[in-house]
Amino acid sequence: VTGAFGLLGSDDGEAGKEENAQPPSKIEVAVLNGTGTAGAPGIIGLADAVARDVKKAGYKIGNVADSGSPVTESLVMYERKDREAAGQVAADLRKQLGKTKVARMSPEIQELADGASVAVVIGPDDTEL
């Protein structure tokens, strides 16, 4: 996946569709644009566009910003105990983002997520939204 965030593990976005999944309104999701290059911002407006899709799916929107480091593909990242919520977000955004990997948040993403338990980090594979 990407070394920029020191990912601890990943899998596909199929987790989280269990019967006891949290209601989306209880899950805060940060949306981070990971399409930039070193020293340059990502594609303008991309994080805002994805944040609108996240909100339409019923989730609470957290921080919307550039990720600070580029990623090679979009990821849905989660805090330590929120893997199911991340899988749920990935599944709910599959139409917009395709099959998206789920991984633990790195310290850098945790800081940028600003308390959100899940972060969607948009990569260059999803720039045509």
HELIX and SHEET records of a PDB file:
HELIX    1   1 PRO A   24  LYS A   26  5                                   3    
HELIX    2   2 LEU A   46  LYS A   56  1                                  11    
HELIX    3   3 ARG A   83  ASP A   92  1                                  10    
HELIX    4   4 ARG A   94  LEU A   97  1                                   4    
HELIX    5   5 PRO A  107  ALA A  113  1                                   7    
HELIX    6   6 PRO A  124  ASP A  126  5                                   3    
SHEET    1   A 6 SER A  10  ASP A  11  0                                        
SHEET    2   A 6 LYS A 101  ARG A 104 -1                                        
SHEET    3   A 6 LEU A  75  TYR A  78  1                                        
SHEET    4   A 6 VAL A 118  ILE A 122 -1                                        
SHEET    5   A 6 GLU A  28  ASN A  33  1                                        
SHEET    6   A 6 LYS A  60  ASP A  66  1                                        
END                                                                             
